[in-house]
Amino acid sequence: MSCPSAVPAELEVVRTVSPQALVSFEGNLYSVSPGMSGMRVTVRQRLGEDYLHIATAGKAAVARHRLASRGAGRTVRDAGHVIALERAVLAQDQDPPPAVARGAR
């Protein structure tokens, strides 16, 4: 009689992306693309592996990060996410100021 194949254990949690495009997991923060603020994502970590995966509710992969030590308080950022976030912030700063009503002081 053959043994059934082992199924890898996974930890999976749902998180909400912060305004800074970060996701909290086991005492650390992990980056995702800017523009995802407020979205619900699934964080998945296969036990025994050094990486975690972040996906949308529709299962689209949005990030893969090396796992930081549990509770370390680290912020783990992908270089591409940092560049995209900087560009998004700079683009907001270049928007013209709102029009001021005449006579308002």
Secondary structure, 3 states (H helix, E strand, C coil): CCCCCCCCCEEEEEEECCCCCEEEECCEEEECCCCCCCCEEEEEEECCCCEEEEEECCCCEEEEEECCCCCCCCEECCHHHHHHHHHHHHHHHCCCCCCCCCCCC
